[in-house]
Amino acid sequence: MTDVQITHIGGPTVLIEVGGWRLLTDPTFDAPGRRYFFGWGTMSRKLQGPAVAAADIGALDAVLLSHDHHDDNLDPAGRTLLASAQTVITTQAGARRLGGNARGLAPWETTRLEHEGRVPIEITATPCRHGPPLSRPIVGDVVGFALGWEGQEHGLLWISGDTVLYEGVREVPRRLDVGTAIVHLGGVRFPVSGPLKYTMTAEDAAELCAPMGAATIVPIHYEGWKHFRQGRAAAERAFANAPGGFAEHVRWLELGRPASLSV
């Protein structure tokens, strides 16, 4: 059994510490109040700052960046932080844009993190679709990440990335043994596109994750931004109503406070 320490910093940003490795997801460290434009008439305002300041993050072995082209997943302060990481793992298009220390993965491609004296981590990119059908030319490429290392007892650690519920992401539980799922929620919508969703709701996450049989579900990406349409209270109600005692597997993390999980 491996103990992993996870700190939810806010929005999609999580610090994962295991076996001497320090990995950060989707860095968002700007102060609240600013408006951000995502293209095609979509915008949002940041309502809440990070629970841990960028200056206090410390050394990073890798940044797992689901996508680089939306400020609610990589804001200016987070972008500055990228240079301090040994490696940035992201989409192929994102790696071309970022250059330098970035590695690009297509869905189902893998890469390894290796360091003397540490157990290697194998990282598999998983599919995402960040919007309705045929929206990829507008919303761009996104990936999730499945992390595996020797000694895991309950299965892989999976980070969903920004995605709606669709056939590609449904393939994850069919192909991978997921023990812990860090799931992006929020049910993101914008006035310009009406009811169309750009991330999962809690109902979607329960439908996706229940077949996994994952020991632990960690919700993130549900607070701190105006365009997140389903907050924690609504998500808790949805999980409570999901069949099969799904809510018993959900672990809500206190922002800024490290939590230990057995993986």
Residue, then its C-alpha position, 0 to 999 in steps of 0.5 A: m500500500t502506498d500513502v499519497q499526500i494530496t493538497h487541493i489548492g483550488g479549482p483544478t490545481v492539486l499537489i500530489e506527493v508520493g515516494g519523493w515525487r512532487l507533481l502539480t496539476d493545472p497551475t492556477f495561482d492568480a489573485p481573484g477579481r480578474r476577468y478572463f476570456f476563453g474565445w468565441g464569446t466565453m468569459s469568466r471571473k475568478l472569485q477565489g484565490p489559491a489556498v497555497a501561494a505559488a511562492d510556497i509550492g516548493a520544488l516540482d518534479a512535474v506539472l500535469l497540464s490538461h491543457d495550456h490554452h484556458d486561463d482557468n487551467l493555466d493562468p499567468a501566475g501558473r504559467t510563470l511557475l512552469a519553468s521551475a518544474q523539471t517536466v511539463i506533461t500536456t497535450q501534443a499541441g500544448a507541448r508545441r506551444l510551450g516548448g522547453n521542458a514540455r512533453g506532449l502526449a496523445p490519448w493512451e500514449t505513455t511516458r515515465l518519470e524516473h529519478e535515482g532512488r525513487v520508484p518510477i511513475e508511468i503516466t498514461a494520457t487519457p481522452c477528454r472532450h472539453g465540450p459538446p460534439l464537434s467542439r474540438p476545433i473551438v475548445g482545443d485538445v485536453v488530456g487526463f492522466a493515469l499514474g501508476w507505480e510499483g506498490q499500488e494496492h487499489g489501482l491507478l491514480w487517475i486525473s480526469g482533466d476537463t471533460v464532458l461525459y462521452e464515449g472516449v472518457r467512458e473508455v477509461p474504466r474499460r481499459l484501466d484499473v483505477g483505484t483513486a479518481i480525481v475528477h473535474l466537476g463544475g458543470v461548466r456552461f456559458p450564456v453564449s452557448g446556453p445549456l451546452k456543458y464543457t465539464m462534467t456534473a456530479e451526476d455525470a461523474a457518478e455515472l462514469c466512476a461507479p463502474m470503475g469500482a474506485a476506492t476513492i473519488v476526489p472532486i475538484h474544479y467546482e469552486g472559485w470561478k463564476h462559470f462553474r455552475q454546480g458547486r459542492a452543495a449541489a454535487e454532494r446532493a447528486f452523489a447522495n442520490a447516486p445508486g450503490g452507495f457511491a457517496e461513501h467513496v467520495r472524499w472532499l478535501e479541505l482547500g490548502r490542507p494536505a490529506s493522506l490517501s491510500v493508493 
